[in-house]
Each structure stands twice: as structure tokens, then as C-alpha cells.
Amino acid sequence: MYYIYILQSTIKQRYYIGQTENLMKRLTVHNSGQVRVTKGYRPWKISHSENFSTRSEAVKRELEIKSYKGGIKFKRLLNLVR
């Protein structure tokens, strides 16, 4: 099983989109400061996730979400607007 995830910083208005095979382990890695781009915005929480049977499906969806990050589709995905 593969997952795409959207993390939300609990201290700043920041989001991070990624994909992994182990969602809880990946969250721990982000919150431990081992990921350079997310280190300064810790702690993180999972705001959204989806699961897929193949990595290629997960990567495709990750890129799709990244293409509309910050826009209305992104906000709808996170239930920030109707």
C-alpha cells in the first residue's frame, strides 16, 4: 500500500505534500527534523491522506495535488472552502 499525504504545520500556515509506504513512520521522520525542507515548521500533523495499490498511482496523484497547491482545489481537498 502506498499513500499520498498532506502535512500541516501546527505553528505556521504551511503545508507539505508527499508520498510514502508507511504514513506514521514518515510523519515521525518529518517531526524529528530529518527532512530539511520541513524542519523549520515542526511540529506537523496529517491533514489529508489517500491510499493507492501502486507507487505510480500515488506519485501521479501527488503531482496532481502539487499542481493546484494553494488554489481553490487544494482548499476544497482540505475542506477549507466549499
ZAGU-208079 format. One record per residue: x, y, z of N, C-alpha, C, CB in turn. Coordinates in nm, 3 decimals, always signed. Glycine has a CB too. Example, Ala and Ser with C-alpha at 12.3 -4.5 7.8 and 13.67 -1.06 7.14 Angstrom:
// ZAGU-208079
PT,n_px,n_py,n_pz,ca_px,ca_py,ca_pz,c_px,c_py,c_pz,cb_px,cb_py,cb_pz
PT,+1.319,-0.569,+0.780,+1.230,-0.450,+0.780,+1.320,-0.330,+0.780,+1.131,-0.447,+0.905
PT,+1.285,-0.225,+0.708,+1.367,-0.106,+0.714,+1.290,+0.003,+0.787,+1.408,-0.060,+0.572
This chain:
// ZAGU-208079
PT,n_px,n_py,n_pz,ca_px,ca_py,ca_pz,c_px,c_py,c_pz,cb_px,cb_py,cb_pz
PT,+0.084,-0.117,+0.000,+0.000,+0.000,+0.000,+0.089,+0.125,+0.000,-0.096,-0.001,+0.122
PT,+0.050,+0.222,-0.079,+0.122,+0.349,-0.087,+0.025,+0.462,-0.053,+0.184,+0.370,-0.229
PT,+0.078,+0.567,+0.003,-0.004,+0.679,+0.048,+0.048,+0.810,-0.007,-0.008,+0.684,+0.201
PT,-0.043,+0.901,-0.037,-0.006,+1.041,-0.054,-0.055,+1.108,+0.074,-0.069,+1.108,-0.187
PT,+0.014,+1.213,+0.114,-0.025,+1.280,+0.237,-0.003,+1.429,+0.225,+0.053,+1.224,+0.357
PT,-0.082,+1.502,+0.300,-0.063,+1.646,+0.314,-0.042,+1.671,+0.461,-0.186,+1.730,+0.256
PT,+0.073,+1.728,+0.493,+0.102,+1.765,+0.631,+0.073,+1.913,+0.649,+0.249,+1.733,+0.668
PT,+0.028,+1.948,+0.766,+0.004,+2.087,+0.801,+0.089,+2.121,+0.923,-0.148,+2.114,+0.829
PT,+0.163,+2.229,+0.914,+0.241,+2.276,+1.027,+0.145,+2.328,+1.133,+0.343,+2.387,+0.985
PT,+0.170,+2.293,+1.259,+0.082,+2.340,+1.365,+0.122,+2.477,+1.418,+0.080,+2.239,+1.479
PT,+0.238,+2.529,+1.372,+0.282,+2.660,+1.420,+0.275,+2.769,+1.314,+0.423,+2.650,+1.471
PT,+0.275,+2.730,+1.186,+0.268,+2.828,+1.077,+0.172,+2.778,+0.971,+0.409,+2.853,+1.015
PT,+0.127,+2.864,+0.886,+0.034,+2.827,+0.779,+0.111,+2.767,+0.663,-0.049,+2.950,+0.732
PT,+0.163,+2.645,+0.682,+0.241,+2.576,+0.581,+0.187,+2.436,+0.560,+0.389,+2.571,+0.622
PT,+0.202,+2.388,+0.436,+0.161,+2.253,+0.400,+0.275,+2.185,+0.327,+0.033,+2.255,+0.312
PT,+0.279,+2.053,+0.338,+0.379,+1.973,+0.268,+0.307,+1.853,+0.208,+0.496,+1.929,+0.362
PT,+0.335,+1.823,+0.082,+0.271,+1.711,+0.013,+0.379,+1.608,-0.021,+0.197,+1.760,-0.116
PT,+0.350,+1.481,+0.008,+0.446,+1.376,-0.022,+0.378,+1.241,-0.040,+0.549,+1.367,+0.086
PT,+0.458,+1.138,-0.062,+0.405,+1.002,-0.074,+0.501,+0.906,-0.005,+0.384,+0.963,-0.222
PT,+0.445,+0.796,+0.045,+0.523,+0.701,+0.123,+0.455,+0.565,+0.128,+0.545,+0.754,+0.265
PT,+0.528,+0.467,+0.178,+0.469,+0.335,+0.204,+0.422,+0.323,+0.349,+0.570,+0.224,+0.172
PT,+0.480,+0.402,+0.438,+0.446,+0.394,+0.580,+0.416,+0.534,+0.633,+0.563,+0.328,+0.661
PT,+0.291,+0.566,+0.644,+0.247,+0.701,+0.676,+0.291,+0.747,+0.815,+0.097,+0.710,+0.665
PT,+0.273,+0.664,+0.916,+0.309,+0.704,+1.052,+0.460,+0.719,+1.069,+0.255,+0.601,+1.153
PT,+0.536,+0.630,+1.006,+0.682,+0.641,+1.013,+0.728,+0.770,+0.945,+0.749,+0.519,+0.947
PT,+0.667,+0.803,+0.833,+0.706,+0.924,+0.759,+0.674,+1.049,+0.840,+0.633,+0.930,+0.622
PT,+0.559,+1.051,+0.909,+0.526,+1.165,+0.995,+0.630,+1.180,+1.105,+0.385,+1.147,+1.056
PT,+0.672,+1.069,+1.163,+0.775,+1.072,+1.267,+0.906,+1.130,+1.213,+0.799,+0.932,+1.323
PT,+0.943,+1.092,+1.092,+1.066,+1.143,+1.030,+1.056,+1.295,+1.010,+1.092,+1.074,+0.893
PT,+0.942,+1.343,+0.962,+0.923,+1.487,+0.944,+0.931,+1.559,+1.079,+0.787,+1.517,+0.876
PT,+0.866,+1.506,+1.180,+0.863,+1.573,+1.311,+0.992,+1.562,+1.389,+0.751,+1.516,+1.393
PT,+1.082,+1.472,+1.348,+1.210,+1.459,+1.417,+1.316,+1.554,+1.359,+1.260,+1.316,+1.409
PT,+1.280,+1.624,+1.249,+1.373,+1.720,+1.190,+1.468,+1.660,+1.088,+1.452,+1.784,+1.297
PT,+1.443,+1.539,+1.043,+1.532,+1.473,+0.948,+1.509,+1.515,+0.803,+1.516,+1.325,+0.959
PT,+1.401,+1.589,+0.778,+1.371,+1.636,+0.643,+1.400,+1.786,+0.639,+1.222,+1.605,+0.601
PT,+1.499,+1.824,+0.562,+1.546,+1.963,+0.560,+1.436,+2.064,+0.531,+1.654,+1.978,+0.458
PT,+1.352,+2.037,+0.432,+1.252,+2.137,+0.391,+1.138,+2.153,+0.490,+1.196,+2.101,+0.257
PT,+1.117,+2.055,+0.579,+1.008,+2.066,+0.676,+1.058,+2.095,+0.818,+0.925,+1.939,+0.676
PT,+1.186,+2.089,+0.838,+1.246,+2.101,+0.971,+1.205,+2.228,+1.045,+1.396,+2.097,+0.959
PT,+1.203,+2.340,+0.977,+1.176,+2.468,+1.041,+1.030,+2.496,+1.074,+1.225,+2.576,+0.956
PT,+0.941,+2.404,+1.037,+0.798,+2.428,+1.058,+0.735,+2.322,+1.148,+0.726,+2.430,+0.924
PT,+0.816,+2.249,+1.221,+0.767,+2.146,+1.311,+0.692,+2.205,+1.428,+0.881,+2.060,+1.361
PT,+0.598,+2.134,+1.483,+0.551,+2.000,+1.452,+0.447,+1.999,+1.339,+0.493,+1.936,+1.576
PT,+0.435,+1.882,+1.278,+0.341,+1.860,+1.167,+0.231,+1.766,+1.209,+0.414,+1.805,+1.044
PT,+0.116,+1.780,+1.145,+0.008,+1.683,+1.164,-0.042,+1.644,+1.025,-0.109,+1.743,+1.252
PT,-0.100,+1.526,+1.014,-0.155,+1.481,+0.887,-0.290,+1.549,+0.868,-0.169,+1.325,+0.883
PT,-0.300,+1.623,+0.760,-0.422,+1.696,+0.729,-0.509,+1.619,+0.630,-0.388,+1.833,+0.672
PT,-0.445,+1.537,+0.545,-0.518,+1.461,+0.443,-0.429,+1.346,+0.396,-0.560,+1.551,+0.322
PT,-0.491,+1.232,+0.367,-0.416,+1.121,+0.307,-0.509,+1.038,+0.219,-0.352,+1.032,+0.417
PT,-0.448,+0.971,+0.123,-0.519,+0.881,+0.033,-0.430,+0.760,+0.012,-0.555,+0.951,-0.104
PT,-0.490,+0.643,-0.009,-0.408,+0.524,-0.031,-0.427,+0.469,-0.172,-0.442,+0.417,+0.071
PT,-0.319,+0.404,-0.221,-0.315,+0.350,-0.357,-0.246,+0.215,-0.354,-0.241,+0.447,-0.454
PT,-0.275,+0.133,-0.452,-0.215,+0.000,-0.457,-0.076,+0.000,-0.521,-0.306,-0.095,-0.532
PT,-0.044,+0.102,-0.601,+0.089,+0.107,-0.662,+0.155,+0.243,-0.638,+0.079,+0.080,-0.814
PT,+0.287,+0.242,-0.639,+0.361,+0.367,-0.621,+0.333,+0.464,-0.736,+0.513,+0.339,-0.610
PT,+0.321,+0.413,-0.857,+0.298,+0.501,-0.972,+0.165,+0.576,-0.959,+0.301,+0.419,-1.103
PT,+0.063,+0.511,-0.906,-0.066,+0.580,-0.883,-0.049,+0.689,-0.778,-0.175,+0.479,-0.838
PT,+0.025,+0.658,-0.673,+0.047,+0.756,-0.565,+0.125,+0.876,-0.616,+0.121,+0.691,-0.448
PT,+0.230,+0.851,-0.694,+0.311,+0.961,-0.748,+0.228,+1.047,-0.842,+0.435,+0.905,-0.822
PT,+0.147,+0.986,-0.924,+0.060,+1.060,-1.015,-0.035,+1.152,-0.938,-0.022,+0.963,-1.103
PT,-0.095,+1.100,-0.832,-0.186,+1.181,-0.750,-0.111,+1.290,-0.675,-0.263,+1.092,-0.651
PT,+0.007,+1.259,-0.625,+0.090,+1.359,-0.556,+0.118,+1.477,-0.649,+0.224,+1.296,-0.508
PT,+0.159,+1.448,-0.771,+0.187,+1.555,-0.867,+0.061,+1.634,-0.902,+0.248,+1.496,-0.995
PT,-0.053,+1.566,-0.909,-0.179,+1.635,-0.935,-0.210,+1.733,-0.823,-0.293,+1.534,-0.951
PT,-0.198,+1.690,-0.699,-0.226,+1.778,-0.585,-0.126,+1.893,-0.581,-0.221,+1.699,-0.452
PT,+0.000,+1.865,-0.607,+0.101,+1.972,-0.608,+0.072,+2.076,-0.716,+0.240,+1.912,-0.629
PT,+0.008,+2.034,-0.824,-0.021,+2.129,-0.932,-0.125,+2.233,-0.892,-0.070,+2.054,-1.055
PT,-0.209,+2.201,-0.795,-0.306,+2.302,-0.751,-0.289,+2.341,-0.605,-0.446,+2.252,-0.775
PT,-0.171,+2.325,-0.552,-0.142,+2.364,-0.414,-0.167,+2.513,-0.395,+0.003,+2.329,-0.377
PT,-0.240,+2.547,-0.292,-0.269,+2.686,-0.261,-0.392,+2.739,-0.330,-0.152,+2.770,-0.296
PT,-0.440,+2.671,-0.433,-0.557,+2.716,-0.507,-0.687,+2.664,-0.446,-0.547,+2.673,-0.650
PT,-0.796,+2.691,-0.514,-0.928,+2.654,-0.464,-0.943,+2.502,-0.455,-1.036,+2.712,-0.554
PT,-0.887,+2.426,-0.550,-0.895,+2.279,-0.543,-0.823,+2.226,-0.421,-0.837,+2.216,-0.671
PT,-0.709,+2.286,-0.389,-0.633,+2.245,-0.271,-0.714,+2.273,-0.145,-0.497,+2.318,-0.265
PT,-0.775,+2.389,-0.137,-0.856,+2.425,-0.021,-0.978,+2.336,-0.008,-0.898,+2.572,-0.029
PT,-1.038,+2.300,-0.119,-1.153,+2.208,-0.116,-1.111,+2.070,-0.068,-1.218,+2.197,-0.255
PT,-0.995,+2.025,-0.112,-0.943,+1.895,-0.070,-0.928,+1.890,+0.081,-0.809,+1.867,-0.138
PT,-0.885,+1.999,+0.139,-0.865,+2.007,+0.284,-0.990,+2.053,+0.358,-0.750,+2.100,+0.315
PT,-1.101,+2.068,+0.285,-1.227,+2.114,+0.342,-1.217,+2.253,+0.405,-1.276,+2.016,+0.445
PT,-1.136,+2.339,+0.345,-1.122,+2.476,+0.395,-1.227,+2.568,+0.333,-0.982,+2.530,+0.364
PT,-1.278,+2.530,+0.216,-1.387,+2.605,+0.150,-1.481,+2.503,+0.088,-1.331,+2.705,+0.040
PT,-1.599,+2.548,+0.055,-1.699,+2.460,-0.009,-1.686,+2.464,-0.157,-1.840,+2.498,+0.031
